[in-house]
Amino acid sequence: MARPAVAPVVADGPRPQPRGRATWRGAIALLVLGGLWCLFPLVGIARSVSDLAREWRLPQEGVTTDGLVVARRVETDAEGSTSHHLTLAYDVPAGPTLRPGRFLYEAQVGAEAYEDLPKGSRLPLLYLRSAPASVRLAADSGVGVVFRAGLVIVLLTVFAGPGLLFVVAAVVSGTQLWRLAWGGRFVSGQVEECWLYPLDEGAAHQCVTFRFTPPGGTLQRATEINAEAHKRLRPGRAVVVEVLPRCPTLCRLAEW
C-alpha cells in the first residue's frame, strides 16, 4: 500500500557519506569474482612457497640422482618467444616410509642445453628424501631459485590485490547482512534528499539520504547508494529502515 507523502524535512548538517547497499546477491557476486580473480595468482604463490620450502630443506634432506631425458618440447608464445623444456625420469629407492618408484620432472633449460641433451641423455637432479616429487636441477643455484620464487610471490600478490579486495568486501557485506538478519529491527524513517554523488568522467552515484530513530536511540541519518530508491522516492516520503539497535550505523532501506 502506498504511503502518503509528508512535508519535506530539513537536513540537519552535511550529507552523510554515501554507502553501498548490502545485498546477498551482491555479496555472492563479489565473492565469486574475487575468487576467480585470485585463483591463478594463488596457485602460482603456492608453487613458489613450495619451492622456498624445498630450498630450505634441501641442505638436510637433499639427494642427488641422474635424470633420464625421456621427452623434449619447444613452446612459442604469442610474442614469438621460445622456451625449451625437458621431461626427466628418475628412480627413487625404497626408504623407511617410501616405496621404490619412478618420478617425472619437467625442467626448463636454455637453448644451448636443449640442443646438447637429446633423448637418452642424463642430467643431475636434486630431490628431497622424504618427498621425492619435490625436485630441481642440481645445477640450478639455490639462491637463484629463492630469488625467483620471492619475486613471483611479490608480483602475484600485487596482481591478486583487487581480487582480495573483492573477497574482503564480500565478507564484510555478508557479515553485515547476517548481523541484520539476526539482530536487526524495522523502524519508520523519512527521506531527506535524493541526490547525485559525482564521479569521474561525468558519472554519478544515485543516492538517497534518510533519517530514522532506532529503538532506544537518538535520531540517525544515513545515505545509501540505491538507484531504484532514487527513482521512486522523493524528499518527505516515509520509508522503513532495517537497523541494528546496538550499532545504528549498520542500517539500510528495507521498504519504500
Buried (B, 14 or more C-beta within 10 A) or exposed (E): EEEEEEEBBEBEEEBBEBBEBBEEEBBEEBBEBBBEBBEEBBEBBEBBEEBBBBBEBBEEBBBEBBBBBEEBEEEEEEEEEEBBBBBBBBEBEEEEEEEEEEBBBEBEBEEEBBEEBEEEBEBEBBBBBBBBEBBBBBEBEBEEBBEBBEEBBEBBBEBBEEBBEBBEBBBEBBEBBEBBEEEBBEBEBBBBBBBEBEEEEEEEBBBBBBBBBBEEEEEBBBBBBBEEBBEEBEBBBBBBBBBBBEEBEBBBBBEB
